[in-house]
């Protein structure tokens, strides 16, 4: 059997102590095969952002194991940083592009930080894949929000990570631009075999994924394969996730 891209077992996270302690995650388990696109949904406080931060190595959980590409995520902070650079790609809603670097230089940055050789033309190749091959020398300020998000996706893919995590990648985009970004993520899974985990509030965005995992109160409340926007919205209400942003109007994707 092929090694899964992501294998999480018994993941728990508690903030604070005593009577005021908050259990953000409660023994969550999830196994994702390579080349799959998974949407993670849940209302505020459900644990989805905590889950993403823990499995991406940005926070250390209270308990549980996280294996990415067959290797355990290290507990040591320095080792975890190196692990992220090698095996994990992250696309944030706020992008985190460096304003003084060109689009191409931003794409190459993870390789340079990891001390790895930068293949000739890799930035243009990846920017071509997201439709920005002619903007390789442009600074972030010279790009629209949607173009900046596509640069961030290209940067997330440059190390060929075992898993690409995307945190609300379309949350600040208009519907047309959001569809373009989601199409790029879908294509990365289909054409490149990239494993993607996307946190979203939007059923329309979730419909681009192979499956949706619903979180509520720090636990997995359900899963749906081959989702449609309508089915996701109904399932969200049935699993008591009615705080999800309604998106059947298409305003969010």
Protein Blocks (a to p, Z undefined) as FASTA:
>chain_A
ZZdfbdcehiacdedehjllccfbghiacdddehiacdddddehilmmmmmmmmnopacc
fbdcddeehiacdfblklmmmmmmmmpccddfklopafkbcfklmmmmmmmmnopacdeh
klmmmmmmnopammmmpcfklpcfklmmmmmmmmmmmnopabdcdehkllmpcfklmmmm
mmmmmmmmmmnopacddddfbfklmmmpmbdcddeehiafbdcehiafklmmmmmmmnop
ambccfklopmZZ
